[in-house]
Amino acid sequence: MHSLRRLFLFIFSTLILLALSLKIEELRVYQGAQIAIYALGISSIVLLTGYSGQVSLGNGAFMAIGAYTAALTQIHWHLPLFFTFVVGTFSAALAGAILGGGAARLSGPYLAGATLALAVGLPTLANQFTILNGETGLDYTSGTPPTWFGESFTLYKWFFWIVLVNVMLMMFFVRNITSSRYGRTWKALRGNPVAAQLSGIQVGGSKVLAFTISAGVAGLAGSLLGMIGFVGPTGFGLGLSFALVTGAVLSGVTSLAGSMLGAVVLVAIPELASVIAHRLGDTERVTSNLPGLIMSTLLILTVLFTPNGPAEQIRKHKARKQ
Amino acid sequence: MIGSKRKGFGVIITAAIATSALLISAIPAHAEVGVSSSEIKLGITVPQTGPAATGYSKVAPAMKAYFAYVNANGGVNGRKINLIIKDDKYIPQEAINMTNELILKDKVMAIVGALGTANNLAVASKVQIASRGVPSLFVNTGFSGFADKKKFPTTFALFPSYAMEAKAIATYLKENLPTAKTCVLLQNDDFGADAAAGFKTGGVTFTETVKYVSGTQSSATGQTWIGKFAAAKCEVVVLFGVGTANAIALGVAAAGGYKPQWILGSVGSDVTTIKATLNNPQATALMNGAIGASWAPDSADLTDEYVKQFREINTTYNAGAVFDNNVMVGMNEGLLIVQALRAAGTNPTRKSLIAAIEKKGSTFASAGYSTLAYSKTSHVGQTGFWFGKYNLAGELKSVDGKYTMYTTDSAAGPVVKTEQNRLPMPAKGLPSNS
């Protein structure tokens, strides 16, 4: 797609979604913001795993770095909100570059293990340094909506607008980079590293670049999640990293467009589980285990029937018809 | 003909006016979110599952049981209370999500008894319940910050703060164990920081202060704490952690033969949690002889009128739950909520509910032995602690049969000693205030 046409499409979709948010009830608007953030988080996995072929179980940790640095710069330096997002993104990217340097030497389960260790270990740092405020976390806020939007423009609509604009900007950047020379380089790397090297691609450098950009994308997602939610160790635990990977698998790990589907599923499952649990009598055992059960079932079904995700399946189906 | 047409027209006009008047009179003057002619919807977020559910999961069902009792006896001014319980797993982001559901989907009138310092702080910041005008009544945390009316204008504390408790313990130590080498176990968060500030204001100096990170308490970390206390030759150890941490400290010390004079904070002295943590029904024996601070009667004190009444309600309405401090806290909060709703008038609104607690809250009956400090300028609830000794069964008993209250504030105010002066339990546990 021509990049100007793509730009127009992104701007048009953003405007439509912003307008839609004015007509939707507040709870759904908040969930919409969550979906947009998860979609961005899943995109960071798609970019890393689907394009460059590196497995990361620790992107939740990059989100934590983004959220904490954004919050700290707001609390201590009083930076305007947008600049806190910039700091969050670049801090996570820097951490990604450092980890990527080591990760370039690892592959497969070893890389998965290293990133998993990061996801497990990093949140516990919040309890080691008083500046990070332990379990209570940091208060990172968007402030109240501008008064000229009127009283009907509620806090959650403000959240959604900030989130959507930032997510769409980053998605546009990601979409462009994956269809650029770098995207093709990563695809070559994923397909056959030896062949890629023989054709003149710098394997190590390309892998580090992929890790850096993926971490930066996750960092922005983390900053946004912290702004609408909780910046604390329980907000960025291992569960978040696993949820992102699950979302990526459900949406098809090579499909950026599919990341939205994975995000919708992540946000919808707890609500779906609560409805079913209510019908089954709300026992503790049902309520606590049902979301995991639904998620696991979906994962198994996805791997069995659409291993590359529904979006990829539809694309193949269309190609066959043609 | 013309005359009959006019007559008919007049009848229609009269009927229309009469119907409109009837309809208008049927509509409450101020229809409020969560309040209908037959029901008042309230919501609570608590850990019902997950590691923190031990003990805490009993609070909300106990509150619901008390409301069921009130509903069976006519409700609040004819309206039944419907309590919607949401499981936040003790995770702040879940608390935000669940509070969103309660306010925006279930449309509750108020949040009641929301549990946990970090959870309540996260909800106040991100859901912005204050700017929405949603009351958050009698939060289940002793963090002193929630009494800040400017910052949390719709939130009301109930428990005396951790800072108040620390000041009371400091005074008790200076009076009763002035020369002993004293040490303390604290949690490394706002809970511990609040307490540390109170101990400092209370003028107590610890030989050894051990801080643990919430969630890391285990036999291994317990060995480290006890090792430090033993090395410092602490004669008195104040365990100001949560129940699981205190239980581990007691268990590890007993196994190692270390026997200081224990002083247990009220947060971490719940018998159910201590037994469950050590997986030993006889674990309460480890508490035997420990000094304890408490703001309310022990749940096993059958001579206490509040305990007796709540136990009766528990037997009939709480599906066979074992009566303990968590159940008592849940029911006591229910008792306060019913009084607040009654005081808010026959057609309660969110605003009238807040105004009622500010105006009449100090006259509400509560199991706590100190009077309530609610006023137009204060959202502080109970303000004092009494001290007793634990027996083999883990029951806190007054040493001299009296309940001398160490009453204070969360700041630099003095600790004042008075005899307990709480109001009597309403007849049959059913408030009749207005």
Contacts between the chains, C-beta under 8 A, distances in Angstrom:
chain1	res1	chain2	res2	distance
A	25	B	104	7.0
A	26	B	104	5.2
A	27	B	100	5.8
A	27	B	101	6.9
A	27	B	104	3.9
A	27	B	105	5.4
A	30	B	100	5.9
A	30	B	104	7.8
A	124	B	213	7.6
A	127	B	188	6.2
A	127	B	189	7.9
A	127	B	213	4.0
A	127	B	214	7.2
A	127	B	216	7.6
A	128	B	213	7.7
A	133	B	189	7.8
A	134	B	188	5.6
A	134	B	189	4.1
A	134	B	190	7.7
A	134	B	213	7.1
A	134	B	214	7.0
A	135	B	118	5.5
A	135	B	189	4.7
A	135	B	213	8.0
A	135	B	214	4.8
A	135	B	215	7.3
A	136	B	117	6.5
A	136	B	118	4.6
A	136	B	121	6.3
A	136	B	189	5.3
A	136	B	190	4.7
A	137	B	92	6.6
A	137	B	118	6.3
A	137	B	121	8.0
A	137	B	122	7.1
A	139	B	121	7.3
A	139	B	125	5.2
A	141	B	125	6.3
A	141	B	126	7.8
A	144	B	131	7.5
A	155	B	128	5.6
A	155	B	131	7.4
A	228	B	126	6.6
A	229	B	92	8.0
A	229	B	93	4.9
A	229	B	96	5.8
A	229	B	122	7.7
A	229	B	126	6.3
A	230	B	92	4.0
A	230	B	93	4.5
A	230	B	96	6.4
A	230	B	118	7.9
A	230	B	122	4.7
A	230	B	126	7.2
A	232	B	92	6.0
A	232	B	118	6.5
A	232	B	122	7.7
A	234	B	91	4.7
A	234	B	92	6.3
A	234	B	93	7.0
A	234	B	118	8.0
A	235	B	91	7.8
A	235	B	92	6.7
A	235	B	93	5.0
A	270	B	97	7.6
A	284	B	48	6.1
A	284	B	49	5.8
A	284	B	57	7.6
A	287	B	48	7.2
A	287	B	49	6.6
A	287	B	87	6.3
A	288	B	48	8.0
A	288	B	49	3.8
A	288	B	50	7.6
A	288	B	87	7.6
